[in-house]
Amino acid sequence: MVFDVTGSPKEKRLHGMITACFFLSGMAGLIYQVIWIRLVDKVLGSAPYSVAAVLTVFMAGLGAGSYLAGRYGERIKQRKSLLSAYGWMEAAIGIYGISSPLLIALLTPVYRAAYNHIFDIFWLYQVLGLLGCGLILLLPVALMGATLPILCRFHVLNLSHLGERTGRLYGINTLGAAAGALLAGFYLIPEMGIWGSLLVAAAFNFIVAALAIFIFPGMASPESRKEGTREAWADGNFAAQVGASTDPLAAADPASGPIRSWALIIFAVSGFCAMSYEVIWTRLLGLLIGPTTYSFTIVVSTFILGLAAGSIVFGWISDRSRDPFKLLVITQMTAAILSVLLSQFLGGGQFFFAKLIYSFRENFPLLMTAQSLILFGILVIPTFFLGAAFPIVNKLYTRSFDGIGRSVGTAYAVNTVGAILGSFAAGFVMIPFMGKENALRIAGGLQFFTAIGGGFYVFYNAGKAGIRRALISAGCIGLGIVFFTSFPSWNRMLLSYGRYRDFRSIEGDLLRTSWTEALFKGNDILARQERGRSLVFYGDGIGGFTTVETLTDSLGTVRYSLLNSGKPDASSHGDRSTQTLLAHLPLLFHPDPKKVMVLGLASGMTAGEALVYPIEGLDVVEISDEVVKACRFFPKWNNKVLENPVSKVILQDGRNHLALTNAVYDVIVSEPSNPWMAGLANLYSKEFFETVKTRLRGNGIFVQWIHSYEMDWRVFSMVGRTFASVFPESAMFATLTGVGDYLLVGFRERLDLDLETASGRVKYAQGSANMSLPDALLLFNLIVSEDLKHVFGDGPLHTDNRPRLEFAAPRALYKSGDEVDQKIRERRTVSKATRDVLEAGSKSELLLDMVEFSSSVLSPLFMLFDPERALPQERARFLALVDGFCGANLVGDYSVFPEAGSRRRCAETQAELMKAQAVSRPDEPDLFFSLGIALREAGEREKAVEAFEKAASLDSEHLRVRNSLGVEYLISGDLAKAEGLFREALKIHPGYATAFFNLAQVSLRRGEKGEAISHLRKGLSFENNAAAKDLLRRLLLS
């Protein structure tokens, strides 16, 4: 491909330098967009309408600036003056960029007043937010939009290369935007912070401004003409040649009235659909690769790159096309078809992306590179054709050389209007009311049928719509109707659960499945994992994607789970210890709490627990309406919090609410989702904690949830250190979930864990239906530290300007091991007062109280108590707790009980309950597997084998069934059968360490020491097992 650049070598160099500068302009523009969204987010919040307001103003400003510059820029008669105008615009943008944090901060008092007076008038408050964004951002963004038509007037020297030049300019600027997104998301903000990134973007503006104002005008030729054109720059001024009616280019000009009109209509629809695709794909890909800040950066960048490539290539093609309008119609029909086809592929690609992440999870740079390349390879196909519209429409819509700026500006503005409507319609109308699949069908169908309709109308109007064209059009319409009503079609159940982070249930499939199988058979593989699960709520709404699933366990208990973006965030059973303690800790230690705020509703269990206390007001701040809807599936566990007159649900960004409200609270509880999820690190920053502190009354208490799993010590300690920098009077408690949940408890005035206060209020806690708290004393056993500075040490903090956590947390997402928990144990610091409290109580009673509490929150600690050394009444209480727990909750591992008697007692209870379930559920392998485990523990090994064999017959790929059955044959001495079953398990899961360890036992029984050592080494390569390591050491020494 050869690009024609008319003029002297000096002029050619100038055009190249201007193009490079426009690349920098695009880069700076996208950096500003990313940063301004973050800055406005701190004032308006990150609720969907607030983010939409920023994006709307940004796109509207680009369109308005382009239109006005095209309309009034024609007053600039000197060609060199266009370069100066471009330079001054860039300088103004740079000055504003540096000033923007201060200007945006000026909005805070206005919005605080509005928030406290008109927030309940929903649309009025949202309109005010839009107007405020417009007041602050519209001018600089309009200047950005104005640069395109200005440079098009300078860059286009004749109409014969209009498509090529405008396409190249737009494409290069868009490439700069993609580079800006990558630079901001992967380097500038993580390494230099918000202010540093702003200075870099402004520096780009100032460099371009200096060149455009002081250097480029001197390089521009005063006259540049090309033989055979009817318009040109002459003597440095804009002039039109005479004789247009006889110019062969004019005779071939296709820009008749209908063509120009339909070109704009198609371009507007293209903008609408492009933004719709981007919004939908961003949400979809968040379910496939994880909703981290890096993921969104990759998606946006790859989308923009495809548009840029299409603009550049089709700009060149359009100048050489004999029928540009036909080319426009074909490219847009192709874009629609490919967008839907690729959406179908993406919707079924969950297992493929899970394999990709699993394969590269230990090398973050390589993972990001692989994801970027694959997503670019996918998204570039439809976006390449979407990008074709800009240069082709400019070619069609521009009537004359003197109207280039006006035509480009008008076309770009029309496209921007479409983009604004597409973004709004996708996020606020189509997805919430129709779902992602139907939204894609509508967007694709709209683009496809608009292109066909425009093409047929133009040909008909020109007298070219013969029978043949009519039949072709009718055939395309018929096929289009079938296609766009059929695709995309996804499995909602599979997409409701994200496979981008927890690979335990599918690890064997990931290891043994080839890339080709992962690509084409992934859904069939994942479908096996859905056994027993039901989707009871699917909320694809304005605030995000929320689902509720149920799972009926082997005892017949129905367990509910709430998921956001495919990640479990709450449940009726699994993390009850954390959900209850978040409320009870502060409400027990505060002497007289009246007003409580809970940030994050989820299942509503935490908020519901607050209602068992005599409080006067409970504000539950939740950003997603879909979560509120999902919460209605948990009334049994959330004390019907949504119906209680004491509670008030506020649909708003939690941080924004605390920053703007006049309300003050006695207790504030923050339980957001994980900080690696995009946007949620805002709820762990120093400024957020400071805002919380200002909303607490004098003796107020703040509780912040944090987890140690999917983190390393650097990330975890940064969160704790940041918290302690604002709340030096603080403590850290452990919960009993067993998966590393901790609660940071900050006191506004002084750390006051008073047993007398808590004991006096424990009567309220005993009204909970989700836990049993016999004595407040046992809470002191959960204290990890009362000196957080000692635990977390010195180091960097997470702040708004340096949002380190947002970028560090996703890098630690796939960290495994207990590094964090080990360091916490090593640094445990408990005050003398706490030790005295614990030593003053009865040890036996305290242990039994802890057993009662832990079993009530389904994190049983039966091993704490030895019933064989207990007094009769203590043993009776212990066994009553065992019976109560085993009669209502499935036990997966009977080793949680301290001695054989309680293990057998529980197993017998469980086995009888499961036998009753098996009558009505004869086809569930998990039920028979659990029954086999219970029968084995109860001493009925023959019946256990029968249950295992029944489970194996129902599921040929049940890993644990093969292993358990193999263990039974190993114990009975049938080594051949045992070995066969362990090898079957390894075929199912090639990395199943337990099967290797069991094969080592088979080899030892046979006297094959070398084979045993080999099996142990293989198993240890997959799992760091202390017992296996000890056995291997002894074998090597023997």
N, C-alpha and C positions, 0 to 999 in steps of 0.2 A: 504494500500500500504506500503510495507516494502522496505527500501533502504538498500542495502548491502554495508557496509563499511569494507573493508578488513584490517586486521592488529590488532595490540594491542590496548588497550583502549587509550593509549597515542597517537597512530597514528589516531585513530578515532576522538579524541579531536582536533588534528591538522587539520584534514580535515574539521571539523566543523568550526574551527576558520578561516581557509583560505577562506571558503565559505562566512563567515560573512564579511571578509575583501573585498572579491570581490563584495559583496553587496555595501559596502562603495565606492568602486572604481566606480561602476555604478552610484551611487548617485552623486559623485563628477563630473563624466563625463558629466552628463546631466545638472548639475548646470553650468559647464563651457560653454556648448553649448548655453544655454539660455543667459548667460552673454556675450559671445563672439559675438553672433548675435547682441546684443544691442550695443556693443562697435564698431564693424565694421560698423554697421548701421550709426553711427555718422560720419564716414569717407566716406563710399560708398553710404550711403543713404538707404532708405527702399524700393526703387523701386524693382519690382519683380526680375529683373536680378541680382541685388546686393544680395538680400536674397538667391537666388538660388546659387550664387557663394559661399556663406558661407556654405550652406548645402552640396553642392557638394564637397567642400574641406574637410568638416568634414567626410562625408561618405567615400570619396576616401582615406582619411588618415587612417580610421579604417581598410578598406580593404587592403591597402598597408602594414600597420603595421602587420596585421594578416598574410598576405602572406609571408613577409620577415622573420617574427619571426618563422613561420613554416618551412621555407626553411633553415634558417641559425641557428635557435635555436637548431638544432640537434647536433651542435658542443659542446653544453653544456653536458658533460658526467656525471658530478656529480649531483645526484638528489637534494642535498641540494643547489647546485648552482642555480637551477631553482628558488628557493624561493628568493635567493639573487638578481637574475636578476629582478624578479617581484618587489622586494622592491626598487631597484635603479630606475626602470622605474617610479614607483609611486612618488618617491622623485623628479625626473626630471619634472614630470607633475606638481607637486605642486609648484616647483620653477618657472616654466614657468607661471603657473596660476597667481601667485602674480605679475609677471613682465609683463603680457599680456597687461594691459592698456597702459603702456609706449611704448611697442613695436608696438602696433597697432597705437598709435598716430604718430609714425614715418612715417606712410604711408601718412599722410595729405599733406606734401609739394609735394610729388610725384604726388598724385592725383589732387592737385590743378593745377599743371603744365599741367597734361594730360587733365584735364577738360577744360581748356581754349585754348587748341591747337588741340585736336583730338576728342572732344566729338561728333562732327558731323559725324565722321567715326564710326558709331554705334558699329559694331562688334569688331573693334580694341580696343575701350574703354572698352567694356565688357570683352574681353580677358585679358586686362591689370588688370581689377578688379579681375578676377579669379586668375591670377598669383600672384597678391599682397596678396590675401587671402592665397594662397598656401604657399607663402614665410613665412608668419607669423604663420599660424596655422598648417601646414602639420606635422611638427615634433612632437608636443605634441599629436596630434590626432593619429598619427602613433604609438606612444608609448602606447596609450590607446588600440589600436587594437592589439598590440603585446602581451598584457597580456593574452588574451584568449588562444592561442595555447601553450604558456609557461605553464600556469596553467593546461591545459588539459594534457600535458605531465607528470606533477607531479601528477595530481589527478587520472588519469586512471592507475590502477594497472594491469589490464588484459582486454583482448578484450571482455570478456563475459559481462562486465558492461560498455562498451564504450558508448552506447546510454544513459544510465542512468546518468553516471558521466558528460558527455559533456552537456547533456540536462539540468542537474541540475546547472552546473556552469553557462551556458549561461542564464538559467532562473532566477537564483538568481541575476546575474549581471543586467539583464533586469528589475527585480523587483526593484533593487536599482535605476535604471534609472527612473522608474516611480515615485518612492519616491522622487528622486531629482527634478523632474519636479514639483511635488506637493509642495515640501518644498520651492523651489525657487519662485513659482508663488503665493503661499498663505502666506508665512511667511518671508523668508529670504530677498528678495528684498523689499517688503513693509516695513519691520521693521528694516532692517539693511543696506539697500542700496546696491549698486553695489560692493563697496569695502568690505563691511562687508560680503557679500555673497561669494566673492572671497576668503576671509580669511577662511571662514568656509569650503569651498570646498578644499582649500589647506591643512587645518588642517586634513581633512579626509585622504588626500594623505600621509601626513607626519606620521600620526598614523599607517597607513597600511605599509608604508616604514619601520618604526622603528621595527614593529613586524616581517616583512618579512626578514629583514636584520639581526636583532640581536636576535630574540626570536625563530622564527619558525625553522631555520636550526638545532638548538639544540634539537628540538622535533621530527625531522624526523628520521624514522628508516633507518639504512643503507641498510637493505634488506627487501624486501616485495614481497613475491611470493605466488601464489595460485596454489595448486595442479591441474594438468590437463591443464594448459595453456602452450602455446608454446613460449611465450615471457614474460619477467619479468625484474624487476630491481634486479640485483644480486650484492651483496657486494658493494652497493652504486653506481654501474656503470650500464650503459645501455648495455644489452647483449641480444642476440637472441639464443634461444635453437635450437638444431639440431632436425632432425626428423620431420620437418614441414609437409612433405608429408604424414606422417602416423597419424598426429594429427586429432582427430575427429572434432575439431573446424575448422580446415582448410578444411576438406572435406565438411563441411556444409556451408562454407563461400560462400555467394551468390555474392560477389563482382567481378563478371566477367567483362570483358571489356565493353560490351554494357550497363550493369546495372550501372557501375560506370559513364559512359559518360552521360547516360540519367538521372542519379541522379543529376549530376551537372546542366544539362540543366533545369530540373524541378526546381532545387533550384534557379537558376538564374531567371527563369520566376516567381517563387514565390516571390523573392525579388522585381522584377519589379512590380508585381501586388499589393503586400502589400503596397508599397509606393504610387502607384496610388490610391488605396483605401483610404489611409490616407489623401492624398491631397484633393481628391474629397469629402470625408466625412467631413473634416475640413471646407471646403467652404460651404457645404450643411448645416451642423449643425450651422454655423454662421447665417444662415437665420432662423433657428428654435429657437435657444436659445440666439441669439444676439452675434455680433462679438466683445466681450470684451476679455480682457487678461485672465480673469478667465475661460471663455468658452473654449478658445484654450488650456489652461492648462489642463482642464478636459478631452477634447477630446484626446489630446496626451497621457495623463497618462492612460486613460482607454484602449486605443489602445495598449500601451506597456504592460500593465498588462495582457491582453489576450494572447499576444505573449509569455510572460514569463510562464504563466500557461500551455499553450500548450507544450512548450519546456520541462518543468519538467515532466509532465504526460506522454507524448509520448516518452520521453527518457526512462522511466521505461518500457513502453509497448514494445518499439522496441527491447529491450534486450530479451524479452520473446516471440517475434513474430517469427513464423516459416518462414514467407515470408515478410521481411521488405520492399522490393520494392513494393509489392502489397499494403502494408500499406501506403507507401508514395503516391502511385497513388490515393488511396481512400481518404486520408485526403485532398489532393490538389483539387480533384474534389468536395469534400464536401465544402471546403473553398470557392471555386468559386461560387457554387450554393447559399450558405448561404450569401455570401457577396452581391450578387445581390438581393436576397430575402429581406435581411435587408435594403438594399438601397431603395427598393420599399416601405417598411414600413416607413422608415424615410421620404421619399419624400411626403408621404401622412399623416405625423404625425404633421403637423403644428398646427392644432387646439389643439391636445393633449398637446403639449409642451406649447402652449399659456395658457391652463388651469393650467398646472403645475406651470408656472411662476406667473400667476395671484393669485393662491391659496397661494403661499409662498412669495409673493413679499415684504411683510412687515418684513420678518425675513430672512436676507441675509444668515447667516450660514446654516439655515435649507434649504433654496432654493439651495444653492451650494451642500449640502449633498444629497438632493433629485435628483438633476440633475446628480450628479456623480453616484449614485446608479443605476438610470434608464439607463444612457448611458453605464455604465459598463455591466449591464444585457443585453443590446442590442449588444454592440460591442464585448463582450467576446465570443459570439457564433462563428462568423467567424474567429476572430483573434486567438482563441484557436486552430483551425485547421491549420491556417497559421503558428503558432509557432511550429507545429509538424515537420516541414521540417528539422530544424537544427539538432536535434539528430538523426533522421532517416537517413539523408544523410551522416552524419559522420559515422554511423554504416555501411552504404553501401560502402562508398568511401575509408575507411581505410583498406589497405591490410594487414598491419603487425603492430606489436607493436612498432617497431622502427620508423614507419612513421606516428605516431599519430599527432605530431605537424605539420608536413608538410601537412597531409591530412586535418586536421581541418583548418589550415591557408588558404589552397587553396580553400576549400569549402566556407569558410566565405568570402574570397575575391571575388569569383564568385558571391555569393549572393549580396554582396555590389555593384558590378558593375551593377547587375540587378536593385538594389534599386536606384542607381543614375540615370539610364536611365528611370526608372519608374517615379521618381519625376520630372525629366525634361519633359518627354513626357506628363505626366498628366497636368502639369502647363503651358507648353508652346506650346503644340501641340494639344493634345486630347480635353481639355476643350475649348480652344479658337476656334478651327476649327470644333468641333463636339458637344460641349455641355457636361454637366455633365452626362446626361443619356447615351448617346452613348459612352462616355469615360468608364463608368462602364460596359457597354455591351462588349466593346472591351477587357477590362482588365479581366473580368470574363470569357469570351469566350476563351481568350488566355490561361488562367490558366487551364481551364477545358479541352480544346482540346489538350494541350501539355501533360497533365497527361495521357489522353486516348491514344494519339499517342505513348508516351513512353512505356506505359504498353503493347500495342499491339505489338510494335516492339520487345520488349524484349521477350515476350512470343513466338512470331513468330520465332525469332532468336534461341530460345531454343527448338524449335520444339513442343511447347505446344499450339500453336494457332490453335485449332481445329475448327470445324464448329460452335460449341456452343459458344466458345469465340468470334469468328468472328461476329456471329449474335448479341451477347450481345454488342460488341463494336459498330457495325453498329446502333443498336437501341439507344445506348447512344449518338452517334453522331447526329442522327436524332432528338432526344428529345432535345439535347443541342442546336442545331440550332434553333429550335422553341423557346426554353426558352430564349436564349440570344439575340434573335432578337425581343422579346416581352417585356422583362423586363430589367431595370425598366422603367416605363411609368408614368410620373408625369404631373400634371396640371401646366403648366408654369405660367399661369395667377395668380394662387394662390401663387406660390412661389415668384413671383416678388415683393410681398408686405410682409414685415416682420410683424409678429403678436406678437413679443416678447416684445413690449414696450408700444404701444398705444392700450388700450383695450376698448376704449369708444364705438366703433361701435359694438363690439361683447360681451360686458359685460353681457348683459342679457343671451345670449347663454351660456356663461361660467358658469353663476350661476345656470342655470336650467338643464344643460346637465350633465349626469352621466359620470364617467370616462370611462365606457365601450363604451358609445355612442361617447364620444370624440375621442376614439381610432379608432373606426370603421366607424363613420359617420361624422368625422370632415370636410372632404372635401365638403360634401353636405351642411353642415352648412355654411362654408366659401363662397361657391359659391353664396349664396344669397347676400353677401356683394359686389360682383363684378358687380352688376347691373349698367349699364351705363358706366362702365369703359372699355377701350380698350388698349391692349398692342401693341404699335407701334414700340418699339425697345427693343430687348432682347440681351444684350451684356455680355456674359459669357466669359471674356477674361483673358489675362495674368495679367492685373492690377486689376482685381476684377470683381464683378458682378454689372452691371448697367442696369437699365431699364428706359424706358419712357412710361408713361401712359397718356391717355387722358380721360377726363370726360366732357360730354356735359351737361351743367346745364339746368335749366328749361326755360331760355331765349334763349337757342340755342347756347350759347357761349361755344366754345371748350377750355377747360383748360388743360394745359400740366403740368406734374409733372416728375421730374427726381429723381430716387431713386438709392442709393448705398447700397448694401447689404440689400435690402429690406426697407431701411429708407429714407423717403423723404428728399432730400438735397436742392432742388431748384424747383421753379415753375414759370409759366408764370404770375400768379396772386397772390398767397397766401402770400408771404413774400416780396413783391415788395419794401416796405419801407426800409427794411434792405439791400436788394441787390443794391438799388440805392444810399442810403446814404453812403455806404461803399466807393464808388468812389467819390461822390460829396463833402463830408466833407473835406477830405484832399486837393482836387483839387481846392476848393473854398478858403481855408485859406492859401494855399501856394501861394506866390506872383508870381512865374514864374516856374512852374514845366515843365520839358522837358522829363524826363525819368521816367516811372512808371512800377512797377511790381505788378502783382496780383497773389497771391498764391491760387490756387484752381479755376478751370474754371467753373465747374458745368454748369448751363444754359448759362453762358457767359454774363449775364445781367450786372454784376458789371464791367467786363472788357469793355463791350460795352459802358457803361456810360462814362468811361474814354475817349473814342474816341470823345466825343462831345467837348472836350477841345483841344486847339492847342498844343498837345504834339508831341514830335519827335520820341518817341519809347515806345512801350508797350510790356513787357515780361509777358506772362501768363504761369506760371509753374504749370503743372498738372501731377500727377503721373500715371494716368490711361488713356490708349488710348481709352478705352470704353467710358469714359466720353467725350472725344473729339468727338467721333462719335455721342454720344447722344446730344451734344450741337448743332448739325446741325438741330435739330428739333425746335430750338428756334430763327430762324433768325429775326422774327418779333419783338422780344424783346431784342435781343443782338446786334443790330446794325451791324449784319453780321461781327462780330468780327474776325471770322476765315478767312475771305476773305480780310480784310483790310491790305494794305501794311505796315501800321505803327505797326501792332501787330505781335508778334512772339510767337508761342506756343512751349514751351520747355517741353518735356516728361521727367520728372525727379522729384525726391523727392525735395520738396520746400526747406526744411532745408539744404539738401545737396547742392543744387544750390547756396544758399546764402553763405554757408561756403567755397565753392570752386571757385566761379566766381570772376573775376576781375571787373565786372561791378558794378557801383554805381548808386543809384536812388535818385530821389527827393521825390518820394512817394512810399511806399510799403503798400499794403493791404493784410491782411491775413484772409481768410475766409475758414478755413478747416471745416471738419465736427465735430461732437461732441467729446469732449475729452474722453468720456467713451468708444469710439471705439478703438480697439487694435491698437497701434502704433501712434495714433493721439495726445496723450499727449505730444509727442516730440515737437509738435508745440506750446506748451504753457509753455515750461520750461525757466528758467532763462538764460541758455546758448543759447537757441534759440533767445530770445529777445536781448541778447548781440550781437549775430551774425547779427541780423537785424540792430542794431545800427551802426555796422561797415560798413554796405553797404549803409547807408544813407549819402547824401551830407550834408554840414554844416547846412543848415536850413531845412533838410528833415523831413517829417512827416510819422509816422507809425500808421496804424489803425488795430486793432485786434478785431474780432468779438467774443462775448461770450454770452451765454444764461443763464437765471436764472431758467428756468424750468428744471425738472429732475435733480435738484441739491439741496443741502442744503447750508446754509450760510458758513459752514466750507469749503466746496469745492469751492464755488464761491469766497469767500474772499481770498482764497489761490491763485487763478488765478490772481485776481486784485492786490494782494500784491506783487506777483512775477513780474508782469508787472511794477508796480510802483517802484520796487527796481532798475530797469534798466532805466526806463523813469520817473524820478521824476517830470519832466516838462510835465504834462499830464492832461487829462480831460476825463470824461466819459459822453457819450451821450446815450439817450434812442431812440429807433426807435418806430414806431407806429404799430408794428405788433399785439400788444395786447397779445403776448405770451412770453414776457420777453426777447427780444433781446436787447443787449447793445453793444456799440462800445467804446473801449478804444483807445484814440487818444494820441499818444506819440510824443513829439517834441524833436529832437536831441539836440537842443540848449536851447531855452526857450519857454515856453507856450505863444503862440501869436494867440489869437482868435480875429483878427482885423476885425471889421465890414467894414471898408473902403476897405480893400483888398477883402473881400468876395463880397461886393456890386459891386466892379468893375469887378468881374469875373462872376457874376450871369447871365450875358447875354449868357455865354456858356452853363450853366446849363439849360437855357430855350430852348435849342435845343434838349433836351431829349424827346423821344417819350413815356417814361415810367412814367414821373412825371411832375408836373407843380410846379415850384418854383418862385412865384411872387417876393419875396423879401428875401434876405439873412438874414434879421433880424429875421425871424421866427425860424431859426436854433438855436438861442440862447435860445429859449423856450425848446429845447430838451436837454440842458445841465443838467446833473444830479449832477456832482461835478467837481470842479477844484482843489480839494485837495484829491487825492486818498489815501494818507496816513491816513487821518482822516476817510475816509469811511471804509477802510479795516483793519486798526489797525495793531497791532503787531501779529506775529505768524509765523508758518513754511512756507517755500518757496518750490516750486516745482522745483527740479533740476535734472540734469542727474544722479547724484550719488544717490539722494534720490527722485525717481520718484513717489512722493506721490499721485499726481493727477491721474495717470494711474490706481491706485488701489482704490483710494477713490471715483472717479467718478462713476464707476459701482455700488458701494454700495448705492449711492444716486439716482440711475436711476429711482427708483419707488417712490421717494419722491413726495408728492403732497402738495398743498397749496401755499400760497404766502409769505412764510417766508422771502425769499431773497428780493423780491420786497418791502416788508414792511420795512425791515432794510435799504434798499437803500433810501426809502422815509424819514425815520427818520434821516438819516445821510447826507441828501442833503446839499451840500455846494457850493454856487455860489458867485463869487467875486463881489465886489462893482462895478467894471467896467461893468460886465455883467448886474447887476441890473440897472445901469444907462442907458445902451443901451435899455433895455426892457421898461423902464419907459419913455424914450424919444419918442417912437413911438406912433402913433395913435392906441388906443386900439381896436376900431371897425375894422379898416383896418387890423391890425395885426391878429385879430380873423378870419376875412374873408380869409386872406391869409393862415392861418393855415387850415381852412376848405377846401380851394382849394387844398392845398398841400396834406392833408391827404386823401381826396377823390380821388385824382389822383393816389395815391399809394395803393388804395383800402383798406385803414384803416380809414374810415370816422369818423371825429369828428364834426358832424353837431351840436351836443349838446352844443358846445362852444358858439354858436351864437344864440341870441334871435331875430328872425325877427320881432316880434310884437313890439319891442321897437326901431327898426332900422329906419334910414332915408329911404325914398322911393328908392333911387338909391342903397343903401346897401341891402335892401330887394330884389330888382330885381336881384342883383348879386347873392344873396344867393339862390333864387329860380332857377336861371339859373344853378347853381352848382348842386342843387337837381335834376333838370331835366336831366342834362348831366349824372349824376351818375346813376340814376334810369333807364335811357334808355339803359344803357350798362352793368350794373352789377346786379346780383341777390341779392336781399335784404332778408336776412333770419329773421331779427328782426327789425321791424319798430320803435322800441323804440329808435333807434339811432338818430331819428329826434326830435327836441325840442318841437314841438307843433302839434296839431291834423291836422292843415291845410297841413303842409308839409308831414305828414305821409300819409294822404289820397291822396294827389297829387301823391306821389310816388307809392302808392299801385294801384291807377287807371292805371298809366302808365305800371306798371309791369303786372297787370292782362290782359290788352289788348295784350301785347307781348306774354304772356303765352297761351292765348286763341288761338292765331295764331299757336303756337307751337303744341298745343294739336291736331290740325287737322292732322298733319303728324306724331304725336307720341302718338297715342291713348292708348297705353299699358304701359305707364310709370307712376307708382304710385307716384314717387317723384315729377313729374311735376304737377299732380293734387293736391298733398299735398301743394306745394308752391302756386298754384293757389288759393286754399282754404284760405291760410293765407292772400294773397293779397286781395281777395274778402271780407274777414272778416274785414280787416283794412279799406277797401273802403266803409264799411257800408252795403254791400250786404250779409247779414248773411244767408239767405235762399240758395242763390247760393253757398255760402261757404260750407254749409252743404252738398249740392249735390256734390261738388268737393271732400270733405273729404270722403264721402261715395263711390264715384268712386274709390278713391285711396285705400280705405279699401277693395273693391271688387277685386282689382288687386293684393293686397299683404295682405295676412291674418295675417302677423306678422310684420306689420309696426307699430312700437311703437308710434311714435309721432302722427300718424293719429288717433289712438284710443284715445290718450289723448286730442287732439284738438277737436275731435268730442264730447268727453265727456264734455269738457268745454262748447261747444255750447249748449248741452242739460242741463247742470247745469245752465247756464244763462237763458235759456227759462223756467226753473222750472221743467223739466222732470227728477226728481232725480233718478228714477229707471234706466232709460237708461244711465244716467251719471254714476251711480255707476257701472253698468254692464261693461261699456267701460273702466273705470279706473281699474276694476279688471281684465279685459282682458289684459290691458297693463301690469299689474303685473305678469300675467302668462307668458307673453313674456319676461319681464325683472323683476325678483323678487326683484331687488334692485333699482327700478326706484322711486326715492324719490318724484318726482313731482306728481306721481299718489297717493302716500300716502297723500301728502299735499292736493290734490284735494278731496280725500275721506274724509279728515277731514272737508272740506267745506260742503260736502254733509251731514255729520253727524251733523254739526252745524245748517244747514237748517232744519234738522229734530228735533233739540233740544236734540240731543244725545251728551252731553258734554263729557262723559266718553269715548265714541267711538272716538270722535274727538281727545282727548288727546292721546289715544292709537295710532291712525294713525300718529299723529305728531311725537311722539317718535320714531316710526318705521322709518319714513322718515328721521328724524335727525340722525338716526344711520348710514344712508348711505350718507347723504349730510349735510354739515354745512351751513344751510340756515338762514340768519339773520331774515327775515320776519317770517319764521316758528318758530324760537326760541322766537321771540317777542310775537307771538300769543299764543304759549304754556305757556309762563310766565303769560300772562294776564288771560288765562283760569284757571291756577292753583291758581291765586290770587283772582279770582272772586268767 
